[in-house]
Amino acid sequence: MPTAKQKRARRWFWIAPPALVLIAAGLYFSGQLPFGWSAARANGADSTNVAATDSTGEQDGKEEPAEVPVPVEVARVERRSIASYYRAASVIEADRLVDLVAKVTGRVQALNVEEGDWISSGQVLAELENGREHIRLRQSELKLAEQKRLLERNQAMVQEGLISDQEFDDVKHAFDLAVSDRDLARIALEETIIRAPFSGQVTERKIVQGQNVPAGAALFTLADFEPLRIRVHLPEAVARKVQAGQRVLVSPEGVDVPLTAVVERVAPVVDPATSTIRLTLRLEEGDETALVGGFVKVRITTDTHHEALAIPKLALVEEGGLRSVFVAEADTVRKTEIATGLYDETHIEVLDGLDPSCFVVTLGQGGLRTGSHIEVLNAEQAGWSPGTSALSGGDAFAAQIPRVRDQ
């Protein structure tokens, strides 16, 4: 049996450790120890406060970043004449372009011209063998001379009453037959000689000397280039707006400067197969760059508006079926829908949506929206300044800017 002293020792053995733990915990959480929880918490709180203070101070000192202006170019809305055009394509044609053919069969004995030669009307271009025709012509001329002498003798005799009228008529008839034979021989000889029917240029030689050609074979191609013509076919609705005498622009392939032509004729009928009307254009004289057979683009004015409100086509922004522009006002822009009319290569007519003398953005629209800040690069050339008012109603626009920015 344990004694009382041993029992007390056992009791303290079991009580002392928990008591020591409780005492140490109390000292730790009370902060009396240098590494206590309260000290660590206090230090952490101070650090947090300092960090918060630093952060707050940094935020208070930092300004909201400014919006970077979008570089653009602008142009003034102005009044000008603007025309509507219809474009067509065709080829240049010579006034006359013909093939000279052989009228009889024969061998080519002489060639007098070459491709590219300019010739005059009636000039001999080539000859076929015609020795037999020359002999026949000489025979007919000799027979005609004999009949002429006989006719002159019989005229004197009939006047003196030495022969009857019947005898004189027979002599006169023989003379007439001799004249016809002479004329036929001349024609036969002339058919072996190829002459130019008009002045022009030989564009193609299709024979060589010594070649035997049949009747009807093409020998040369001859062209008359004064004037040159162009034939185009236009829809009936467009052709009705064109009149004879109207000037049009013609652009040959490979020529930078367009040529001028005049509407010479407007066909009085409509082609039922294509529902088009043929126009014949005549090029002005002196257009040496135009070549027969060359491809050309024709631009015909169909309507013209004078003093029309117009903007450069570069300013137009198309989205689906809507057309709009960015209008510059102060240092910002506003997107405005417009209604358009006629247009040409560089400008388009504005029917509604803009006022005269306002400015529209022509370059840099891709980075813009209503309210965007801009920097005008061509301000001096365009005559624009930040104080320029774009449209009446600028106060309403300024009132809308904060809402746009909030979005």
C-alpha positions as CSV (number, residue, x, y, z in Angstrom):
1,M,0.0,0.0,0.0
2,P,1.4,3.5,-0.9
3,T,1.9,5.9,1.8
4,A,0.2,9.3,2.1
5,K,3.4,11.0,0.9
6,Q,3.6,8.8,-2.2
7,K,0.0,9.6,-3.0
8,R,0.6,13.3,-2.8
9,A,3.6,12.9,-5.1
10,R,1.5,11.0,-7.7
11,R,-1.2,13.7,-7.6
12,W,1.3,16.5,-8.3
13,F,2.8,14.4,-11.1
14,W,-0.6,14.4,-12.9
15,I,-1.5,18.1,-12.1
16,A,1.8,19.8,-12.7
17,P,2.1,19.4,-16.5
18,P,-1.3,20.7,-17.4
19,A,-0.8,23.6,-15.0
20,L,2.4,24.5,-16.6
21,V,0.9,24.4,-20.0
22,L,-2.0,26.7,-18.9
23,I,0.5,29.2,-17.4
24,A,2.7,29.2,-20.6
25,A,-0.4,29.7,-22.8
26,G,-1.6,32.6,-20.7
27,L,1.8,34.3,-20.9
28,Y,1.9,33.7,-24.7
29,F,-1.5,35.1,-25.5
30,S,-1.0,38.1,-23.0
31,G,2.0,39.2,-25.0
32,Q,4.3,39.0,-22.0
33,L,6.7,36.8,-24.0
34,P,8.8,38.5,-26.7
35,F,7.5,36.0,-29.3
36,G,3.9,36.1,-28.1
37,W,0.8,36.0,-30.3
38,S,-0.3,39.5,-29.3
39,A,3.1,41.0,-30.3
40,A,3.0,39.2,-33.6
41,R,-0.6,40.3,-34.2
42,A,0.3,43.9,-33.3
43,N,3.2,43.9,-35.6
44,G,1.1,42.5,-38.4
45,A,-1.6,45.1,-37.8
46,D,1.0,47.8,-38.0
47,S,2.4,46.4,-41.2
48,T,-1.1,46.2,-42.7
49,N,-1.8,49.7,-41.7
50,V,1.4,50.9,-43.2
51,A,0.8,49.0,-46.4
52,A,-2.7,50.3,-46.6
53,T,-1.5,53.8,-45.9
54,D,1.1,53.4,-48.6
55,S,-1.3,51.9,-51.1
56,T,-3.9,54.6,-50.4
57,G,-1.4,57.3,-50.7
58,E,-0.2,55.9,-54.1
59,Q,-3.8,55.6,-55.3
60,D,-4.6,59.1,-54.2
61,G,-1.5,60.4,-56.0
62,K,-2.1,58.5,-59.3
63,E,-4.3,60.3,-62.0
64,E,-6.6,58.5,-64.3
65,P,-4.8,57.9,-67.7
66,A,-5.8,60.3,-70.4
67,E,-7.3,59.0,-73.7
68,V,-4.7,59.0,-76.6
69,P,-6.0,61.1,-79.6
70,V,-6.5,59.2,-82.8
71,P,-4.5,60.7,-85.7
72,V,-6.9,61.5,-88.6
73,E,-7.2,63.6,-91.7
74,V,-10.3,65.7,-92.4
75,A,-11.9,67.5,-95.4
76,R,-14.4,70.3,-95.6
77,V,-17.9,69.6,-96.9
78,E,-18.3,71.9,-99.9
79,R,-20.6,72.6,-102.8
80,R,-19.4,71.6,-106.3
81,S,-20.7,70.2,-109.6
82,I,-21.0,66.5,-109.5
83,A,-21.9,64.2,-112.4
84,S,-23.2,60.7,-112.7
85,Y,-21.5,58.4,-115.3
86,Y,-22.2,55.2,-117.1
87,R,-19.3,53.0,-118.1
88,A,-19.1,50.7,-121.1
89,A,-16.4,48.9,-123.0
90,S,-15.8,48.6,-126.7
91,V,-13.1,48.6,-129.4
92,I,-11.8,51.4,-131.7
93,E,-13.0,51.0,-135.3
94,A,-11.7,52.7,-138.5
95,D,-14.0,54.8,-140.5
96,R,-13.5,52.4,-143.4
97,L,-11.7,49.0,-143.1
98,V,-12.0,46.9,-146.3
99,D,-10.4,43.9,-147.9
100,L,-9.3,44.4,-151.5
101,V,-10.0,41.2,-153.5
102,A,-9.0,39.9,-156.9
103,K,-11.7,40.2,-159.5
104,V,-10.1,37.6,-161.9
105,T,-7.8,34.7,-161.5
106,G,-4.2,35.3,-162.2
107,R,-0.6,35.3,-161.1
108,V,0.8,38.2,-159.1
109,Q,3.5,39.9,-161.3
110,A,4.1,43.1,-159.4
111,L,3.7,44.3,-155.7
112,N,4.1,48.1,-155.2
113,V,3.2,48.6,-151.5
114,E,3.9,47.0,-148.1
115,E,2.1,46.8,-144.8
116,G,2.1,50.2,-143.1
117,D,2.4,52.2,-146.3
118,W,0.2,55.2,-146.7
119,I,-1.4,55.3,-150.1
120,S,-3.7,57.7,-152.1
121,S,-6.9,57.0,-153.8
122,G,-6.4,55.3,-157.2
123,Q,-2.8,54.3,-156.5
124,V,-1.7,50.9,-158.0
125,L,-1.0,48.4,-155.2
126,A,-0.4,45.3,-157.3
127,E,-0.8,43.8,-160.8
128,L,-1.7,40.4,-162.1
129,E,-0.3,39.0,-165.3
130,N,-2.1,40.9,-168.0
131,G,-0.2,40.5,-171.3
132,R,-3.2,39.0,-173.1
133,E,-5.4,41.8,-171.9
134,H,-3.0,44.4,-173.2
135,I,-3.1,42.8,-176.7
136,R,-6.9,42.5,-176.7
137,L,-7.1,46.2,-175.8
138,R,-4.7,47.1,-178.6
139,Q,-6.8,45.1,-181.1
140,S,-10.0,46.7,-180.0
141,E,-8.4,50.2,-180.3
142,L,-7.2,49.5,-183.8
143,K,-10.6,48.2,-184.9
144,L,-12.2,51.2,-183.3
145,A,-9.9,53.5,-185.2
146,E,-10.8,51.8,-188.5
147,Q,-14.5,52.0,-187.8
148,K,-14.1,55.7,-186.9
149,R,-12.5,56.5,-190.3
150,L,-15.2,54.6,-192.1
151,L,-17.9,56.5,-190.2
152,E,-16.4,59.9,-191.1
153,R,-16.3,59.0,-194.9
154,N,-19.9,57.8,-194.8
155,Q,-21.0,61.0,-193.0
156,A,-19.7,63.1,-195.9
157,M,-21.3,60.7,-198.5
158,V,-24.7,60.7,-196.8
159,Q,-24.7,64.5,-196.8
160,E,-24.0,64.5,-200.6
161,G,-26.7,61.8,-201.1
162,L,-24.2,59.2,-202.4
163,I,-25.4,56.5,-199.9
164,S,-28.7,55.8,-198.3
165,D,-29.6,56.3,-194.7
166,Q,-29.7,52.6,-194.2
167,E,-26.1,52.1,-195.3
168,F,-25.0,54.9,-193.0
169,D,-26.9,53.4,-190.0
170,D,-25.1,50.1,-190.6
171,V,-21.7,51.8,-190.5
172,K,-22.7,53.8,-187.4
173,H,-23.8,50.5,-185.7
174,A,-20.4,48.9,-186.5
175,F,-18.6,51.9,-185.0
176,D,-20.7,51.6,-181.8
177,L,-19.8,47.9,-181.5
178,A,-16.1,48.7,-181.8
179,V,-16.4,51.2,-179.0
180,S,-18.0,48.6,-176.8
181,D,-15.3,46.1,-177.6
182,R,-12.7,48.7,-176.7
183,D,-14.4,49.4,-173.4
184,L,-14.7,45.7,-172.5
185,A,-11.0,45.2,-173.2
186,R,-10.1,48.2,-171.0
187,I,-12.2,46.7,-168.2
188,A,-10.6,43.3,-168.6
189,L,-7.1,44.9,-168.3
190,E,-8.2,47.1,-165.4
191,E,-9.4,44.0,-163.4
192,T,-5.8,42.7,-163.4
193,I,-4.7,45.9,-161.7
194,I,-5.4,46.4,-158.0
195,R,-6.0,50.1,-157.1
196,A,-6.8,51.8,-153.8
197,P,-10.5,52.8,-153.7
198,F,-9.7,55.5,-151.1
199,S,-6.7,57.1,-149.3
200,G,-5.5,55.3,-146.2
201,Q,-3.0,52.9,-144.9
202,V,-2.3,49.3,-145.8
203,T,-2.8,47.3,-142.6
204,E,-2.2,43.8,-144.1
205,R,-0.6,42.4,-147.2
206,K,-1.9,38.9,-147.9
207,I,-0.1,38.0,-151.2
208,V,3.4,37.6,-152.4
209,Q,4.9,38.1,-155.9
210,G,4.4,35.1,-158.2
211,Q,1.5,33.7,-156.2
212,N,-1.5,32.5,-158.2
213,V,-4.7,33.9,-156.7
214,P,-8.2,32.9,-157.6
215,A,-11.0,35.4,-158.2
216,G,-12.4,36.7,-154.9
217,A,-9.3,36.1,-152.9
218,A,-8.3,38.9,-150.4
219,L,-5.1,40.7,-151.4
220,F,-4.8,43.7,-149.1
221,T,-6.5,45.2,-146.1
222,L,-6.9,49.0,-146.4
223,A,-8.0,51.3,-143.6
224,D,-9.1,54.9,-143.4
225,F,-8.4,56.3,-139.9
226,E,-10.0,59.7,-140.3
227,P,-12.1,59.7,-138.2
228,L,-11.9,56.8,-135.8
229,R,-15.2,55.6,-134.3
230,I,-16.4,53.6,-131.3
231,R,-19.7,51.8,-131.1
232,V,-21.2,51.1,-127.6
233,H,-24.5,49.6,-126.6
234,L,-26.3,51.1,-123.6
235,P,-29.5,50.1,-121.7
236,E,-32.5,52.0,-123.0
237,A,-33.0,53.9,-119.8
238,V,-29.4,55.2,-120.0
239,A,-29.3,55.9,-123.7
240,R,-32.4,58.2,-123.4
241,K,-30.3,60.5,-121.3
242,V,-27.6,60.8,-124.0
243,Q,-27.8,63.2,-126.9
244,A,-25.9,63.6,-130.2
245,G,-23.1,66.1,-129.9
246,Q,-22.4,65.2,-126.2
247,R,-18.8,64.8,-125.3
248,V,-17.6,61.6,-123.6
249,L,-14.3,60.3,-122.2
250,V,-12.5,57.4,-123.8
251,S,-9.6,55.6,-122.1
252,P,-7.6,53.3,-124.4
253,E,-5.7,50.3,-122.9
254,G,-2.3,51.4,-121.7
255,V,-2.9,55.1,-122.1
256,D,-2.8,57.3,-119.0
257,V,-4.5,60.4,-120.4
258,P,-8.2,59.8,-121.5
259,L,-9.2,60.9,-125.0
260,T,-12.2,63.0,-126.0
261,A,-15.0,61.7,-128.3
262,V,-18.3,63.0,-129.4
263,V,-21.6,61.2,-129.7
264,E,-22.1,61.2,-133.4
265,R,-25.3,59.1,-133.7
266,V,-27.9,57.5,-131.4
267,A,-29.7,54.6,-133.0
268,P,-33.4,55.3,-133.4
269,V,-34.4,51.7,-132.5
270,V,-33.9,49.3,-129.6
271,D,-32.3,46.0,-130.2
272,P,-35.1,43.5,-129.1
273,A,-32.6,40.8,-128.3
274,T,-30.5,42.8,-125.7
275,S,-32.9,45.8,-125.0
276,T,-30.0,48.2,-125.7
277,I,-29.5,51.1,-128.0
278,R,-26.3,51.6,-130.1
279,L,-24.3,54.8,-129.8
280,T,-21.7,55.7,-132.4
281,L,-18.9,57.9,-131.0
282,R,-16.3,59.8,-133.1
283,L,-12.9,60.4,-131.7
284,E,-11.5,63.9,-131.9
285,E,-8.8,64.4,-134.6
286,G,-5.2,64.3,-133.4
287,D,-5.6,61.3,-131.1
288,E,-2.6,59.4,-132.3
289,T,-2.5,57.1,-129.3
290,A,-5.7,55.4,-130.4
291,L,-5.2,52.2,-132.4
292,V,-7.8,50.5,-134.5
293,G,-9.0,47.3,-132.8
294,G,-7.7,48.5,-129.4
295,F,-9.8,47.9,-126.2
296,V,-11.2,51.1,-124.7
297,K,-13.3,52.1,-121.7
298,V,-16.0,54.7,-122.3
299,R,-17.4,57.0,-119.6
300,I,-20.6,58.7,-120.6
301,T,-22.2,61.5,-118.4
302,T,-25.9,60.7,-117.8
303,D,-26.7,63.4,-115.2
304,T,-25.1,66.5,-113.6
305,H,-26.0,68.4,-110.4
306,H,-24.5,71.9,-110.0
307,E,-23.8,73.3,-106.6
308,A,-24.3,69.9,-104.9
309,L,-23.2,69.4,-101.3
310,A,-20.3,66.8,-101.7
311,I,-17.7,65.0,-99.6
312,P,-14.7,62.9,-100.6
313,K,-15.6,59.3,-101.1
314,L,-12.8,58.4,-98.7
315,A,-14.9,59.8,-95.8
316,L,-17.8,57.4,-96.5
317,V,-18.3,54.5,-93.9
318,E,-20.6,51.8,-95.2
319,E,-22.1,49.2,-92.9
320,G,-24.7,47.0,-94.5
321,G,-27.2,49.3,-96.2
322,L,-26.3,52.3,-94.1
323,R,-23.9,55.1,-95.0
324,S,-22.3,57.4,-92.5
325,V,-19.4,59.7,-91.8
326,F,-17.4,60.9,-88.8
327,V,-17.9,64.6,-88.3
328,A,-15.0,66.5,-86.6
329,E,-16.1,68.9,-83.8
330,A,-13.6,70.5,-81.4
331,D,-11.3,67.6,-80.5
332,T,-13.8,64.8,-80.9
333,V,-15.9,63.2,-83.6
334,R,-19.5,62.2,-84.0
335,K,-20.8,59.4,-86.3
336,T,-23.6,60.7,-88.5
337,E,-25.8,58.8,-91.0
338,I,-26.2,60.5,-94.4
339,A,-28.3,60.1,-97.5
340,T,-26.3,60.2,-100.8
341,G,-27.0,60.9,-104.4
342,L,-24.7,61.2,-107.5
343,Y,-21.0,60.3,-107.3
344,D,-17.9,60.5,-109.5
345,E,-14.3,59.2,-109.1
346,T,-13.5,61.3,-106.0
347,H,-16.6,62.8,-104.5
348,I,-20.2,61.8,-103.6
349,E,-23.2,64.0,-103.2
350,V,-24.8,64.4,-99.8
351,L,-28.6,64.8,-99.8
352,D,-29.2,64.9,-96.1
353,G,-27.3,64.7,-92.8
354,L,-24.6,67.3,-93.2
355,D,-24.4,71.1,-93.3
356,P,-22.0,73.1,-95.5
357,S,-18.5,73.9,-94.3
358,C,-18.4,71.2,-91.6
359,F,-15.5,68.8,-91.6
360,V,-15.5,65.0,-92.1
361,V,-12.8,62.5,-91.4
362,T,-11.3,61.1,-94.5
363,L,-8.5,59.0,-93.0
364,G,-8.3,57.0,-89.8
365,Q,-11.9,56.1,-89.3
366,G,-11.1,52.5,-88.3
367,G,-10.2,53.5,-84.8
368,L,-13.0,56.0,-84.2
369,R,-16.4,55.9,-82.4
370,T,-18.6,58.7,-81.3
371,G,-16.8,60.8,-78.7
372,S,-13.3,59.7,-79.7
373,H,-10.6,62.3,-79.3
374,I,-8.7,63.1,-82.5
375,E,-5.5,64.8,-83.7
376,V,-5.9,66.3,-87.1
377,L,-2.8,65.8,-89.2
378,N,-3.7,68.0,-92.1
379,A,-5.3,70.8,-90.1
380,E,-3.5,73.6,-92.0
381,Q,-4.1,72.2,-95.5
382,A,-7.8,71.6,-94.7
383,G,-8.3,74.9,-92.9
384,W,-9.5,73.1,-89.7
385,S,-9.0,74.3,-86.2
386,P,-10.2,72.8,-82.9
387,G,-12.7,75.6,-82.4
388,T,-14.4,74.9,-85.8
389,S,-18.0,73.9,-85.3
390,A,-19.0,70.9,-87.3
391,L,-22.8,70.9,-87.1
392,S,-25.6,73.0,-85.6
393,G,-26.7,71.3,-82.5
394,G,-23.2,71.0,-81.0
395,D,-24.6,71.4,-77.5
396,A,-26.7,68.3,-77.8
397,F,-23.6,66.5,-79.0
398,A,-21.6,67.6,-76.0
399,A,-24.3,66.5,-73.7
400,Q,-24.2,63.0,-75.3
401,I,-20.4,62.6,-74.8
402,P,-20.5,61.6,-71.1
403,R,-23.1,58.9,-71.8
404,V,-21.0,57.5,-74.6
405,R,-18.0,57.4,-72.4
406,D,-19.9,55.6,-69.6
407,Q,-20.8,53.0,-72.1
